[in-house]
Amino acid sequence: MSLLNQIETYQPWNEQEAADREGLLARMRRGEDLYTRSNPEAHFTASAWVVSPDRKQVLMAYHNLYDSWAWLGGHADGQQDLLAAALREVREESGLTEVRPVTPEIFSLEILTVDGHEKHGRYVSSHLHLNVTYLLEADPALPVRCKLDENSRVGWFGLEEAVAASTEPWFQERIYKKLNAKLMALGL
């Protein structure tokens, strides 16, 4: 099923997801190039809420750019299979080799604002990340490592601890708490 069809059939969890779903669909239906960073205003990213098999822990990385603990994920970079992009990003950012989808379905949708910043010595203008989140699973006993050009630490947190570890209030309240609530309510 195409990403457009997946997003069309996705049932939003809350008002934020409903509004963001409509924004994503409007851009996709206009035929914008959203899969690469050549669109400087908005492009697809794929994120992962990586949980332990017992659903009591979540994997976070300390992202250097945002100076905060955060979920794992990154740009689609031309890949239209965003689940594959999320898996790729988790492997790159954490060093995990064994990570799997809890379900292949979209777990969450977000349109995220990114402030202008320097990356690799070049200025990147403010833009939007059209984010698709997947629920993934990994064993906390497996070794993890940093991706030094992006993060300086990777670690497992209890669900509430993961929210508290972030220094980004909007992410704490609107994203991470939502992901935890949805995880518990759906019993995945």
GIHU-V399500 format. One record per residue. RES is the residue in one letter. PHI is phi in whole degrees, -180 to 180 (* if undefined). OMEGA is omega in whole degrees, 0 to 359 (none if undefined). NEAR is the number of other C-alpha atoms within 8 Angstrom. Layout:
RES/PHI/OMEGA/NEAR
RES/PHI/OMEGA/NEAR
This chain:
M/*/180/4
S/-67/178/5
L/-61/177/9
L/-57/179/8
N/-65/178/8
Q/-62/181/11
I/-73/177/10
E/-61/183/7
T/-91/180/6
Y/-66/178/7
Q/-95/181/4
P/-58/181/10
W/-82/184/8
N/-153/182/6
E/-63/178/7
Q/-59/181/7
E/-67/179/12
A/-62/180/10
A/-66/181/8
D/-68/177/11
R/-59/179/12
E/-63/177/8
G/-64/177/9
L/-62/181/10
L/-62/180/11
A/-60/180/8
R/-66/180/9
M/-66/182/10
R/-69/175/7
R/-76/178/6
G/80/178/6
E/-64/172/7
D/-77/185/8
L/-114/185/10
Y/-91/179/11
T/-128/179/12
R/-78/177/10
S/-68/171/5
N/-90/186/9
P/-74/182/8
E/-90/184/7
A/-161/176/11
H/-156/183/16
F/-73/168/13
T/-130/178/13
A/-127/179/16
S/-119/181/14
A/-135/168/14
W/-100/187/13
V/-93/184/12
V/-114/175/14
S/-76/180/12
P/-57/179/8
D/-87/177/6
R/64/180/7
K/-102/182/9
Q/-133/176/11
V/-134/181/14
L/-91/180/13
M/-129/175/13
A/-125/176/16
Y/-88/185/12
H/-79/182/13
N/-62/183/10
L/-62/183/5
Y/-96/180/5
D/53/184/8
S/-157/168/11
W/-71/184/12
A/-154/174/9
W/-64/179/11
L/-103/179/14
G/158/181/12
G/-178/185/10
H/-69/176/11
A/-66/179/14
D/49/176/7
G/92/181/6
Q/-80/181/9
Q/-90/174/7
D/-89/186/7
L/-73/172/12
L/-64/177/9
A/-63/178/8
A/-65/178/13
A/-63/178/15
L/-62/178/11
R/-58/182/8
E/-64/178/12
V/-62/180/13
R/-63/180/11
E/-65/187/9
E/-81/184/14
S/-118/185/12
G/80/178/12
L/-63/176/12
T/-105/180/5
E/-114/176/6
V/-142/184/11
R/-140/176/8
P/-71/170/9
V/-70/174/8
T/-148/178/7
P/-77/183/7
E/-76/173/6
I/-61/179/12
F/-97/184/8
S/-163/176/11
L/-127/178/13
E/-151/164/12
I/-107/187/11
L/-111/177/8
T/-87/178/8
V/-123/178/8
D/-71/175/7
G/-57/183/9
H/-160/174/8
E/-94/175/8
K/-140/182/7
H/54/177/4
G/76/182/5
R/-128/180/6
Y/-79/176/8
V/-115/181/8
S/-67/175/8
S/-57/182/10
H/-160/179/11
L/-112/169/11
H/-102/176/12
L/-88/195/13
N/-99/173/12
V/-117/183/14
T/-108/178/14
Y/-121/176/17
L/-93/181/13
L/-119/182/13
E/-133/175/12
A/-150/180/12
D/-89/180/9
P/-63/179/7
A/-78/180/4
L/-75/181/7
P/-70/174/7
V/-125/177/9
R/-148/180/10
C/-81/167/13
K/-111/196/11
L/-56/178/6
D/-79/180/5
E/-126/182/10
N/-138/181/13
S/-112/177/11
R/-153/174/9
V/-138/181/13
G/-163/179/8
W/-95/180/9
F/-131/167/11
G/-62/185/9
L/-56/180/10
E/-71/178/7
E/-62/179/8
A/-63/178/13
V/-63/183/10
A/-67/182/8
A/-70/179/8
S/-71/176/12
T/-104/181/9
E/-109/186/7
P/-55/181/7
W/-63/178/7
F/-65/178/9
Q/-57/188/13
E/-76/189/9
R/-96/185/8
I/-112/188/9
Y/-65/176/11
K/-64/178/10
K/-62/182/9
L/-63/178/10
N/-66/179/9
A/-62/180/8
K/-67/178/9
L/-58/182/9
M/-71/183/8
A/-67/183/6
L/-84/179/6
G/61/182/5
L/-77/none/5
